[in-house]
Amino acid sequence: MKGPLFYAKILLFGEYGIIKDSKGLAIPFNSYKGALKSANNLSGEAKKSNESLSKFYNYLANLNSDIVSFDLTSLKNDIDSGMYFDSSIPQGYGVGSSGALVASIYDQYATDKITILENLTRDKLLTLKQVFSLMESFFHGKSSGLDPLNSYLSLPILINSKENIEPAGIPSQKEGKGAVFLLDSEQIGETEPMVNIFMNKMKNEGFRKMISEEFSLHTDACIEDFLQGNITSLFGNVKKLSKVVLANFKPMIPSAFHKVWEKGIQTNDYYLKLCGSGGGGYILGFTEDYEKAKNSLQEYKLELVYRF
């Protein structure tokens, strides 16, 4: 068997904020992808994936949900026959490796599934997000369901609030100097511990105030600018956001990158922000001059995401 391809995702704006109902903007990232495959003799990563799918099967078999059900017999048979998720999406990097897997299992085995060819009303999108949240919680303990949703639809998604999400039109890429890029921290990040740190910080009134008055405000402004194509204003707001994140989210930024982060703000060569939950994996960068940023960050591996 061979299933369709599902792509990685990048949450351009909204990490952590979307847990607390502020805006977010996620886009598909087609450089990385995965698909369900099967083989008779499994070894290495394929064997590990197959074993992980067995555990996922047990989780899905015990879901008892009224919003989704699965053809569990087929799923079990396929896993027993050597099914695995063949993926180039790096794990623990904040680009949705489990999201693509969840999307592919839903696509293949959900009974009465919502397909991407339907008229996707807000209700259908919310139902999909709830289903994916349930499914992906197996991997992270708590999931917004956004990564699999993005992977499944392969469309940019604007999160206005928990109850209000919609497909978004983003400006087409230009051959300009500006860019969004990924910076490889060369460390694995784990979502659950980072989310726990955030939830503990949210018990502090000062931190909550900063989230609503600064973090969410700058995030919303960045999203607005990005969607409208207001590039000059966007970089001003990304700089503000980068400062707030450096000041308040230090545990989520690998310590080796605190100085690199600071350097970007001081030189204006680039601005960094978290990509996903942080703690390792990729760091997201924005620059008005990609060549200058590459030069400034020449010790590191960069990957281009989007051009302005």
TORRO-718288 format. One record per residue (C-alpha): x, y, z; residue in three letters; residue number from 1. Coordinates in Angstrom, 1 decimal, padded with zeros to 4 digits. Layout:
N
+--------+--------+--------+------+-----+
!      X !      Y !      Z ! type ! seq !
+--------+--------+--------+------+-----+
!      X !      Y !      Z !  Ala ! NUM !
...
+--------+--------+--------+------+-----+
END
This chain:
308
+--------+--------+--------+------+-----+
!      X !      Y !      Z ! type ! seq !
+--------+--------+--------+------+-----+
!  000.0 !  000.0 !  000.0 !  Met !   1 !
!  001.0 !  003.6 ! -000.4 !  Lys !   2 !
! -001.0 !  006.6 !  000.9 !  Gly !   3 !
! -001.0 !  010.2 ! -000.4 !  Pro !   4 !
!  001.7 !  012.6 !  000.6 !  Leu !   5 !
!  001.2 !  015.0 !  003.5 !  Phe !   6 !
!  003.4 !  018.0 !  004.1 !  Tyr !   7 !
!  005.2 !  019.7 !  007.0 !  Ala !   8 !
!  003.8 !  022.9 !  008.4 !  Lys !   9 !
!  005.2 !  026.1 !  009.8 !  Ile !  10 !
!  003.4 !  028.3 !  012.3 !  Leu !  11 !
!  004.6 !  031.7 !  011.2 !  Leu !  12 !
!  003.0 !  033.5 !  014.1 !  Phe !  13 !
!  001.0 !  032.5 !  017.2 !  Gly !  14 !
!  003.1 !  029.9 !  019.0 !  Glu !  15 !
!  001.9 !  029.7 !  022.6 !  Tyr !  16 !
! -000.5 !  032.5 !  021.9 !  Gly !  17 !
! -003.0 !  030.1 !  020.3 !  Ile !  18 !
! -003.2 !  028.1 !  023.5 !  Ile !  19 !
! -004.5 !  031.3 !  025.0 !  Lys !  20 !
! -006.8 !  032.2 !  022.2 !  Asp !  21 !
! -004.8 !  034.8 !  020.3 !  Ser !  22 !
! -004.3 !  034.8 !  016.6 !  Lys !  23 !
! -002.1 !  032.4 !  014.6 !  Gly !  24 !
! -001.0 !  031.9 !  011.0 !  Leu !  25 !
!  000.2 !  028.5 !  009.8 !  Ala !  26 !
!  001.4 !  027.7 !  006.3 !  Ile !  27 !
!  002.3 !  024.3 !  004.6 !  Pro !  28 !
!  006.0 !  023.7 !  004.1 !  Phe !  29 !
!  006.5 !  021.5 !  001.1 !  Asn !  30 !
!  010.2 !  020.8 !  001.5 !  Ser !  31 !
!  009.3 !  018.0 !  004.0 !  Tyr !  32 !
!  006.7 !  015.3 !  003.6 !  Lys !  33 !
!  005.5 !  011.9 !  004.6 !  Gly !  34 !
!  003.3 !  009.1 !  003.5 !  Ala !  35 !
!  002.0 !  005.7 !  004.7 !  Leu !  36 !
!  003.8 !  002.8 !  003.1 !  Lys !  37 !
!  004.3 ! -000.9 !  003.9 !  Ser !  38 !
!  007.1 ! -003.4 !  003.6 !  Ala !  39 !
!  007.5 ! -007.1 !  004.4 !  Asn !  40 !
!  010.8 ! -006.8 !  006.2 !  Asn !  41 !
!  011.0 ! -003.8 !  008.5 !  Leu !  42 !
!  014.2 ! -002.5 !  010.0 !  Ser !  43 !
!  015.6 !  000.8 !  011.4 !  Gly !  44 !
!  013.3 !  003.8 !  011.3 !  Glu !  45 !
!  010.5 !  001.9 !  009.5 !  Ala !  46 !
!  010.4 ! -000.7 !  012.3 !  Lys !  47 !
!  010.3 !  002.0 !  014.9 !  Lys !  48 !
!  007.5 !  003.8 !  013.1 !  Ser !  49 !
!  005.5 !  000.5 !  012.8 !  Asn !  50 !
!  005.9 !  000.0 !  016.5 !  Glu !  51 !
!  004.7 !  003.5 !  017.2 !  Ser !  52 !
!  001.7 !  003.0 !  014.9 !  Leu !  53 !
!  000.8 ! -000.1 !  017.0 !  Ser !  54 !
!  000.7 !  002.1 !  020.1 !  Lys !  55 !
! -001.3 !  004.8 !  018.2 !  Phe !  56 !
! -003.7 !  002.1 !  017.1 !  Tyr !  57 !
! -004.4 !  001.1 !  020.8 !  Asn !  58 !
! -004.9 !  004.8 !  021.6 !  Tyr !  59 !
! -007.4 !  005.3 !  018.8 !  Leu !  60 !
! -009.2 !  002.0 !  019.6 !  Ala !  61 !
! -010.0 !  003.4 !  023.1 !  Asn !  62 !
! -011.0 !  006.9 !  022.1 !  Leu !  63 !
! -014.8 !  006.4 !  022.3 !  Asn !  64 !
! -015.4 !  009.7 !  020.6 !  Ser !  65 !
! -018.7 !  010.9 !  019.2 !  Asp !  66 !
! -017.0 !  013.1 !  016.5 !  Ile !  67 !
! -014.8 !  010.5 !  014.8 !  Val !  68 !
! -014.6 !  006.7 !  014.3 !  Ser !  69 !
! -012.1 !  004.6 !  012.4 !  Phe !  70 !
! -012.0 !  001.4 !  010.4 !  Asp !  71 !
! -010.0 ! -000.2 !  013.2 !  Leu !  72 !
! -009.9 ! -003.7 !  011.6 !  Thr !  73 !
! -008.2 ! -002.4 !  008.4 !  Ser !  74 !
! -005.9 ! -000.2 !  010.5 !  Leu !  75 !
! -004.8 ! -003.2 !  012.6 !  Lys !  76 !
! -004.4 ! -005.5 !  009.6 !  Asn !  77 !
! -002.3 ! -002.9 !  007.8 !  Asp !  78 !
!  000.0 ! -002.3 !  010.8 !  Ile !  79 !
!  000.4 ! -006.1 !  011.3 !  Asp !  80 !
!  001.3 ! -006.3 !  007.6 !  Ser !  81 !
!  004.2 ! -003.9 !  008.0 !  Gly !  82 !
!  002.7 ! -000.4 !  007.6 !  Met !  83 !
!  004.9 !  002.5 !  008.6 !  Tyr !  84 !
!  005.1 !  006.3 !  008.1 !  Phe !  85 !
!  007.8 !  007.1 !  005.6 !  Asp !  86 !
!  008.7 !  010.7 !  006.4 !  Ser !  87 !
!  011.4 !  013.2 !  005.7 !  Ser !  88 !
!  009.9 !  015.6 !  008.3 !  Ile !  89 !
!  012.5 !  016.0 !  011.1 !  Pro !  90 !
!  011.0 !  015.0 !  014.5 !  Gln !  91 !
!  011.2 !  017.4 !  017.4 !  Gly !  92 !
!  011.9 !  020.4 !  015.1 !  Tyr !  93 !
!  008.6 !  022.2 !  015.3 !  Gly !  94 !
!  007.5 !  021.6 !  011.7 !  Val !  95 !
!  004.7 !  019.1 !  012.3 !  Gly !  96 !
!  006.1 !  015.6 !  012.0 !  Ser !  97 !
!  003.2 !  014.1 !  014.1 !  Ser !  98 !
!  000.7 !  016.3 !  012.3 !  Gly !  99 !
!  001.4 !  014.8 !  008.9 !  Ala ! 100 !
!  001.2 !  011.3 !  010.4 !  Leu ! 101 !
! -002.2 !  012.1 !  012.1 !  Val ! 102 !
! -003.5 !  013.6 !  008.8 !  Ala ! 103 !
! -002.6 !  010.5 !  006.8 !  Ser ! 104 !
! -004.2 !  008.1 !  009.3 !  Ile ! 105 !
! -007.4 !  010.1 !  009.3 !  Tyr ! 106 !
! -007.4 !  010.3 !  005.5 !  Asp ! 107 !
! -006.9 !  006.5 !  005.2 !  Gln ! 108 !
! -009.0 !  005.1 !  008.1 !  Tyr ! 109 !
! -011.6 !  007.6 !  009.4 !  Ala ! 110 !
! -015.1 !  006.4 !  008.6 !  Thr ! 111 !
! -017.4 !  009.2 !  007.4 !  Asp ! 112 !
! -014.4 !  011.6 !  007.0 !  Lys ! 113 !
! -014.6 !  015.2 !  006.0 !  Ile ! 114 !
! -012.8 !  015.4 !  002.7 !  Thr ! 115 !
! -010.8 !  018.4 !  001.4 !  Ile ! 116 !
! -012.9 !  018.5 ! -001.7 !  Leu ! 117 !
! -016.0 !  019.5 !  000.2 !  Glu ! 118 !
! -017.2 !  023.0 !  000.8 !  Asn ! 119 !
! -015.2 !  023.6 !  004.0 !  Leu ! 120 !
! -017.6 !  025.5 !  006.2 !  Thr ! 121 !
! -016.4 !  027.0 !  009.5 !  Arg ! 122 !
! -018.2 !  024.1 !  011.3 !  Asp ! 123 !
! -016.4 !  021.5 !  009.3 !  Lys ! 124 !
! -013.1 !  023.1 !  009.9 !  Leu ! 125 !
! -013.7 !  023.2 !  013.6 !  Leu ! 126 !
! -014.8 !  019.6 !  013.7 !  Thr ! 127 !
! -011.7 !  018.6 !  011.8 !  Leu ! 128 !
! -009.5 !  020.6 !  014.3 !  Lys ! 129 !
! -011.3 !  018.9 !  017.2 !  Gln ! 130 !
! -010.8 !  015.5 !  015.7 !  Val ! 131 !
! -007.1 !  016.2 !  015.0 !  Phe ! 132 !
! -006.6 !  017.6 !  018.5 !  Ser ! 133 !
! -008.0 !  014.3 !  020.0 !  Leu ! 134 !
! -005.8 !  012.2 !  017.7 !  Met ! 135 !
! -002.6 !  014.2 !  018.1 !  Glu ! 136 !
! -002.9 !  014.4 !  021.9 !  Ser ! 137 !
! -001.4 !  010.9 !  021.8 !  Phe ! 138 !
!  001.9 !  012.4 !  020.8 !  Phe ! 139 !
!  002.1 !  015.6 !  022.8 !  His ! 140 !
! -000.2 !  015.3 !  025.8 !  Gly ! 141 !
! -002.1 !  018.4 !  024.6 !  Lys ! 142 !
! -002.6 !  019.4 !  021.0 !  Ser ! 143 !
! -004.5 !  022.3 !  019.3 !  Ser ! 144 !
! -005.0 !  020.0 !  016.3 !  Gly ! 145 !
! -003.7 !  022.7 !  014.1 !  Leu ! 146 !
! -000.6 !  020.9 !  012.7 !  Asp ! 147 !
! -002.6 !  018.0 !  011.3 !  Pro ! 148 !
! -005.3 !  020.4 !  010.0 !  Leu ! 149 !
! -002.7 !  022.3 !  008.1 !  Asn ! 150 !
! -001.1 !  019.1 !  006.8 !  Ser ! 151 !
! -004.5 !  017.6 !  005.8 !  Tyr ! 152 !
! -005.8 !  020.7 !  004.0 !  Leu ! 153 !
! -002.4 !  021.8 !  002.6 !  Ser ! 154 !
! -003.6 !  025.4 !  002.8 !  Leu ! 155 !
! -002.5 !  028.4 !  004.9 !  Pro ! 156 !
! -004.8 !  028.7 !  007.9 !  Ile ! 157 !
! -005.6 !  031.8 !  009.9 !  Leu ! 158 !
! -006.6 !  031.2 !  013.5 !  Ile ! 159 !
! -008.7 !  034.1 !  014.7 !  Asn ! 160 !
! -009.6 !  032.3 !  018.0 !  Ser ! 161 !
! -010.2 !  028.7 !  019.1 !  Lys ! 162 !
! -013.7 !  028.9 !  017.7 !  Glu ! 163 !
! -012.9 !  030.8 !  014.5 !  Asn ! 164 !
! -010.4 !  029.4 !  011.9 !  Ile ! 165 !
! -010.4 !  029.9 !  008.2 !  Glu ! 166 !
! -008.3 !  029.2 !  005.1 !  Pro ! 167 !
! -006.1 !  032.3 !  004.4 !  Ala ! 168 !
! -004.9 !  033.8 !  001.2 !  Gly ! 169 !
! -001.2 !  034.8 !  001.6 !  Ile ! 170 !
!  000.5 !  037.1 ! -000.8 !  Pro ! 171 !
!  002.4 !  035.2 ! -003.5 !  Ser ! 172 !
!  006.2 !  035.1 ! -003.1 !  Gln ! 173 !
!  008.2 !  037.7 ! -004.8 !  Lys ! 174 !
!  011.8 !  037.7 ! -006.0 !  Glu ! 175 !
!  012.8 !  040.3 ! -003.4 !  Gly ! 176 !
!  015.6 !  040.5 ! -001.0 !  Lys ! 177 !
!  013.5 !  039.8 !  002.1 !  Gly ! 178 !
!  012.9 !  036.3 !  003.4 !  Ala ! 179 !
!  011.5 !  034.0 !  006.1 !  Val ! 180 !
!  014.0 !  031.3 !  006.9 !  Phe ! 181 !
!  014.6 !  028.4 !  009.3 !  Leu ! 182 !
!  017.7 !  028.3 !  011.4 !  Leu ! 183 !
!  018.7 !  024.8 !  012.5 !  Asp ! 184 !
!  019.6 !  024.7 !  016.3 !  Ser ! 185 !
!  020.8 !  021.1 !  015.7 !  Glu ! 186 !
!  019.1 !  020.1 !  019.0 !  Gln ! 187 !
!  015.9 !  018.1 !  019.4 !  Ile ! 188 !
!  013.1 !  020.0 !  021.1 !  Gly ! 189 !
!  010.3 !  018.2 !  023.0 !  Glu ! 190 !
!  006.9 !  019.8 !  022.9 !  Thr ! 191 !
!  005.4 !  018.6 !  026.2 !  Glu ! 192 !
!  008.0 !  019.9 !  028.6 !  Pro ! 193 !
!  008.0 !  023.3 !  026.9 !  Met ! 194 !
!  004.2 !  023.6 !  027.0 !  Val ! 195 !
!  004.3 !  022.7 !  030.7 !  Asn ! 196 !
!  006.8 !  025.5 !  031.4 !  Ile ! 197 !
!  004.5 !  027.9 !  029.6 !  Phe ! 198 !
!  001.4 !  026.7 !  031.6 !  Met ! 199 !
!  003.3 !  027.2 !  034.8 !  Asn ! 200 !
!  004.4 !  030.7 !  033.8 !  Lys ! 201 !
!  000.7 !  031.5 !  033.0 !  Met ! 202 !
!  000.0 !  031.2 !  036.7 !  Lys ! 203 !
!  002.0 !  034.4 !  037.2 !  Asn ! 204 !
! -000.1 !  037.5 !  036.8 !  Glu ! 205 !
!  002.7 !  039.5 !  035.3 !  Gly ! 206 !
!  003.4 !  036.9 !  032.6 !  Phe ! 207 !
! -000.3 !  036.7 !  031.7 !  Arg ! 208 !
! -000.4 !  040.5 !  031.4 !  Lys ! 209 !
!  002.7 !  040.4 !  029.1 !  Met ! 210 !
!  001.0 !  037.7 !  026.9 !  Ile ! 211 !
! -002.2 !  039.8 !  026.5 !  Ser ! 212 !
! -000.7 !  043.3 !  026.3 !  Glu ! 213 !
!  002.5 !  042.7 !  024.4 !  Glu ! 214 !
!  002.9 !  039.2 !  022.9 !  Phe ! 215 !
! -000.6 !  038.8 !  021.5 !  Ser ! 216 !
! -000.7 !  042.4 !  020.3 !  Leu ! 217 !
!  002.6 !  042.1 !  018.3 !  His ! 218 !
!  001.6 !  038.7 !  017.0 !  Thr ! 219 !
! -001.8 !  040.0 !  015.7 !  Asp ! 220 !
!  000.0 !  043.0 !  014.1 !  Ala ! 221 !
!  002.5 !  040.7 !  012.4 !  Cys ! 222 !
! -000.3 !  038.5 !  011.0 !  Ile ! 223 !
! -002.2 !  041.5 !  009.7 !  Glu ! 224 !
!  000.9 !  043.0 !  008.1 !  Asp ! 225 !
!  001.9 !  039.7 !  006.5 !  Phe ! 226 !
! -001.5 !  039.0 !  005.0 !  Leu ! 227 !
! -001.8 !  042.6 !  003.7 !  Gln ! 228 !
!  001.7 !  042.6 !  002.4 !  Gly ! 229 !
!  002.8 !  045.6 !  004.5 !  Asn ! 230 !
!  006.4 !  044.6 !  004.6 !  Ile ! 231 !
!  008.0 !  047.6 !  006.2 !  Thr ! 232 !
!  005.5 !  047.6 !  009.0 !  Ser ! 233 !
!  005.8 !  043.8 !  009.3 !  Leu ! 234 !
!  009.5 !  044.0 !  010.1 !  Phe ! 235 !
!  009.0 !  046.7 !  012.8 !  Gly ! 236 !
!  006.4 !  044.4 !  014.5 !  Asn ! 237 !
!  008.6 !  041.2 !  014.1 !  Val ! 238 !
!  011.4 !  043.1 !  015.9 !  Lys ! 239 !
!  009.1 !  044.0 !  018.8 !  Lys ! 240 !
!  007.9 !  040.4 !  018.9 !  Leu ! 241 !
!  011.5 !  039.1 !  018.9 !  Ser ! 242 !
!  012.4 !  041.3 !  021.8 !  Lys ! 243 !
!  009.4 !  040.2 !  023.9 !  Val ! 244 !
!  010.1 !  036.5 !  023.2 !  Val ! 245 !
!  013.8 !  036.9 !  024.2 !  Leu ! 246 !
!  012.8 !  038.6 !  027.4 !  Ala ! 247 !
!  010.0 !  036.3 !  028.4 !  Asn ! 248 !
!  010.6 !  032.9 !  026.8 !  Phe ! 249 !
!  014.2 !  032.2 !  027.6 !  Lys ! 250 !
!  013.7 !  028.5 !  028.6 !  Pro ! 251 !
!  012.2 !  027.9 !  025.2 !  Met ! 252 !
!  015.3 !  029.3 !  023.4 !  Ile ! 253 !
!  018.3 !  027.0 !  023.4 !  Pro ! 254 !
!  020.9 !  028.8 !  025.5 !  Ser ! 255 !
!  023.5 !  028.7 !  022.7 !  Ala ! 256 !
!  021.2 !  031.0 !  020.7 !  Phe ! 257 !
!  020.5 !  033.8 !  023.3 !  His ! 258 !
!  023.4 !  035.9 !  022.0 !  Lys ! 259 !
!  022.6 !  035.1 !  018.3 !  Val ! 260 !
!  019.0 !  036.3 !  019.0 !  Trp ! 261 !
!  020.2 !  039.5 !  020.7 !  Glu ! 262 !
!  022.6 !  040.1 !  017.8 !  Lys ! 263 !
!  019.8 !  040.1 !  015.3 !  Gly ! 264 !
!  017.8 !  042.7 !  017.2 !  Ile ! 265 !
!  020.9 !  044.9 !  017.7 !  Gln ! 266 !
!  022.1 !  044.8 !  014.1 !  Thr ! 267 !
!  018.7 !  044.5 !  012.3 !  Asn ! 268 !
!  020.3 !  041.9 !  010.0 !  Asp ! 269 !
!  017.5 !  039.5 !  011.0 !  Tyr ! 270 !
!  015.0 !  038.8 !  013.7 !  Tyr ! 271 !
!  014.4 !  035.5 !  015.3 !  Leu ! 272 !
!  011.3 !  033.9 !  016.8 !  Lys ! 273 !
!  010.2 !  030.5 !  018.1 !  Leu ! 274 !
!  009.1 !  027.9 !  015.5 !  Cys ! 275 !
!  006.6 !  025.7 !  017.3 !  Gly ! 276 !
!  007.2 !  025.2 !  021.0 !  Ser ! 277 !
!  010.9 !  025.8 !  020.9 !  Gly ! 278 !
!  013.5 !  024.1 !  023.2 !  Gly ! 279 !
!  015.5 !  023.1 !  020.1 !  Gly ! 280 !
!  014.6 !  022.2 !  016.5 !  Gly ! 281 !
!  014.2 !  025.1 !  014.2 !  Tyr ! 282 !
!  014.2 !  028.7 !  015.0 !  Ile ! 283 !
!  012.2 !  031.0 !  012.6 !  Leu ! 284 !
!  014.0 !  034.0 !  011.1 !  Gly ! 285 !
!  012.8 !  037.1 !  009.3 !  Phe ! 286 !
!  015.1 !  039.3 !  007.3 !  Thr ! 287 !
!  014.8 !  042.3 !  004.9 !  Glu ! 288 !
!  018.0 !  041.1 !  003.2 !  Asp ! 289 !
!  018.5 !  037.4 !  003.1 !  Tyr ! 290 !
!  022.1 !  037.6 !  001.8 !  Glu ! 291 !
!  023.0 !  039.8 !  004.7 !  Lys ! 292 !
!  021.4 !  037.4 !  007.2 !  Ala ! 293 !
!  023.2 !  034.5 !  005.6 !  Lys ! 294 !
!  026.5 !  036.3 !  006.0 !  Asn ! 295 !
!  025.7 !  037.2 !  009.6 !  Ser ! 296 !
!  024.7 !  033.6 !  010.4 !  Leu ! 297 !
!  027.3 !  031.9 !  008.3 !  Gln ! 298 !
!  028.1 !  029.4 !  011.1 !  Glu ! 299 !
!  024.6 !  028.0 !  010.9 !  Tyr ! 300 !
!  022.4 !  026.0 !  008.6 !  Lys ! 301 !
!  019.6 !  028.1 !  007.1 !  Leu ! 302 !
!  016.7 !  027.0 !  005.0 !  Glu ! 303 !
!  014.5 !  029.3 !  002.9 !  Leu ! 304 !
!  010.8 !  029.3 !  003.6 !  Val ! 305 !
!  009.3 !  032.3 !  001.8 !  Tyr ! 306 !
!  010.5 !  035.3 ! -000.2 !  Arg ! 307 !
!  009.3 !  038.9 !  000.0 !  Phe ! 308 !
+--------+--------+--------+------+-----+
END
